[in-house]
């Protein structure tokens, strides 16, 4: 009788320990997943900002190039 009770308590304890470990691992996975998702969102925001900056830089370079090619002495020029 004592052996049956001991085995039963051991199995219940083992089952409880396994369920606690599983719960811990699930919450750890969820926490890491949310952290990685947040990190990925920040990376996407930085990529969008980088794209916007690249477009602005190319526009500025184009404007500088076009201003260098303007002949200020031409009759159609309104720049003074």
N, C-alpha and C positions, 0 to 999 in steps of 0.2 A: 504494500500500500504506500509506503514512504517513497519507494522508487518511482511509482506512477505520479505522485504529487511533485516530486523533484523534477522529473522529465517534463511534466506539464508546465511547471513554473519556468523551467529553462527554455522551453519552446516559446512560451508567451513573451518572456524577456527578450529572446532572440528576435522574435517577430516585431516587438516594440522597437528594439534597437535598429533593425533594418528599416522600419517605417520612418524613424527619425532621421536616419542617414539619407533616405530617399527624399524626404521633405526638404532637408538642408540642401541637397544637390539641386532640386528643382528651383528653390528660391535663389540659389547662387547662380544658376543658369539664367534665370529671369533677370537678375540684377546685372549680370554681364551683358546680356542681350540688350537691355535698355541703355546701358552705358555705350555699347557699340553703336546702337541706333542713334543716340545723341551725338556721338563723335562723327558718324557718317553725315548727319545733318549739318554739322559745322563744316565739314570738308566740302560739302556741296555749296554751302553759302560762300566759302572762300573761293571756290572755283567760279561761281557766278560773279563775285566781285573782281576776280582776276580777269574774266572775260570782258567785263565792263571797262576795266582799266585798259586792257589791250585795245579795245575799240576807241576809247578816248585818246590814247597815245597815237594811234594811227591817224585819227582825225586831226590832231594837233600837228603831226608831222606833215600831213598833206597840206594843211593851211600854211605852215611855215614854208614849204616848198613852193606853193603857189604865190606867196608874198615875195619870195626871192625872185620869181620870174616876172613880176610886174614891172613894166617900164614906166617910171613916173613921168617921163617927158612925153608920153604918147597923148594924142588929143582926146581919146576916149576915156582917159584915166580920171577918176573922181577922187583919187587919194592925194592928199596934200600934206 
